[in-house]
Amino acid sequence: MVEIDAAGIVAVEFFLTDDGVLINELAPSPQLGSPDDRGLRHLQFEQHLGRCWVGRWARPSCAPPAVALANILGPADGVDPSERGADLLTDPDVRLHLYGKSHRPGRKLGHVTVLGSDIETAREKARRTLARLDGGGE
């Protein structure tokens, strides 16, 4: 186990692989577009500044509701996922975050955050959403 000397929020980007968890990035700051924009009880900026650094308010539980976040990669057919995602805007449990990058197969173009009644429901809905953006339908 490795410890870091940090106060406040440390954002961790990781991947679940067949060999276990692979940590890709640590960022000692709040991250825009993270699951808190959908479901955490307290925004991460509030936690980071007001509750951790300034120490002005008590630190509440940060336990989120069921939220899944999945990266959107450019589909193999080369079609821009934004052309396939307009109807996702009508689903209140799905939030699409596209970064405005030029699209090409395999390039990270954004992410989707999905709420669900439990984590498996949120993950399955995220998988179906990615399949639609990839051209595979539901």
N, C-alpha and C positions, 0 to 999 in steps of 0.2 A: 504494500500500500504506500502511496506517495501522498504527502501532505503539502499544501501550499499555504503561505501566509497571506491571507486575504480577508478583508472585511466587506460585507455587502454581498452583492450578487456576482457570481461567476457563472457565465453562460457556458454550457458544455455542448459541443456538437459531437455526436457519436453515431456509430453505425453498428447494428446488430448483424454479425456475420456468422457463418457456420462454426467458426472457431471461437466465438464469444463476442465481447464488446470491444470495439476499436474506437478509442478517443481520437477525434480528428482535430479539434480546436478547443482552446480555453480562452474566453474573453472576459476580463475582469470588469465588466460593465453590463448594463441592460442592453438587450438586443431588440431592435424593432422587428415587428412581425412575428414574435415568438408567441407561444400559446396564451400568454396572459392577455393578449388583445381580444381573446374570445372567452376566457373562462376563469382566470384566477380572481380570487376575492379582492386582491390588492395589486395595483399595477406595479411592475417591477421597478419603475423609476421611483415610485413612492417608497418601496421597500429599500432600495439602494441608498437614496439620499436621506429621506426623513426618518427612516426607522433604523438604518444601520450606521450611517456616517454621522449624522447629526445627533442621533439618539433621543430625538424629541418625542417619539411615540413608541408605545410598546410594540414588540414584534409579534404579530398574530400568526396563526397557522397559515401556511402557504399551500395547503393541500388543495389541488385543483379538482374540478369536476372531470369527467372523462373527456379528454381532449387528445386528438391524434394530429400530428404534424407530419407531412410527407413531402419530399422534394419533387418538383416537377422537372422532368428531363425532356429534352427535345425528342419527339417521336422518330422512329426509324424511317417513317415515310416522308419526313422533312416538313410536314404541315405545322404551322404555328399553332400551339395549343390554345392561344387566345381566340382563335377562330372556332374552337370547339367548346368553349367554356361559358358562353353568354348565359345559357339557361341555369348555370350553377348559381348565378347571382340571385335567383328567386328562392333558393333554399337557405333559410335562416341559420342552419347548422353548419353550413359550408362557407368558408371564406377563402377566396382565391387571391394569392399575392404573386403577381407577375412583375419581374424586375425590369422589363423594358429592354432586355438584351436581344440582339439578333438571334434568331433560332437556327439551330442545326442539330442533327441527331446526337443524343447523348449529353448535350450541354445543359447545365443546371439553369433553368429559366425562371424559377420561382418556387413557391411552395403553397400547400393548401393546409388549412387548419380546419378540423372537423370536430364538432361536439357530438356526444352520444350518451345514451343512458348508462352505459358502462364502457370500459376500455375496449373490449372486443367489438362492440357495436361501432364505436368510433373508428377503430382500425379498419373494419370491413368497409365502412362507408368511405374512408379515405382511399382504400384499394380500388373500390368501384369508381370513385371520382378520377383517380389517376388513369384507370383503364379508358374512361370516356375521353379524357384529354389526349390520350395516346392513340385514339381512333378505334379502340376496341369495343366501345359501347358499354352498357351496364352489364 
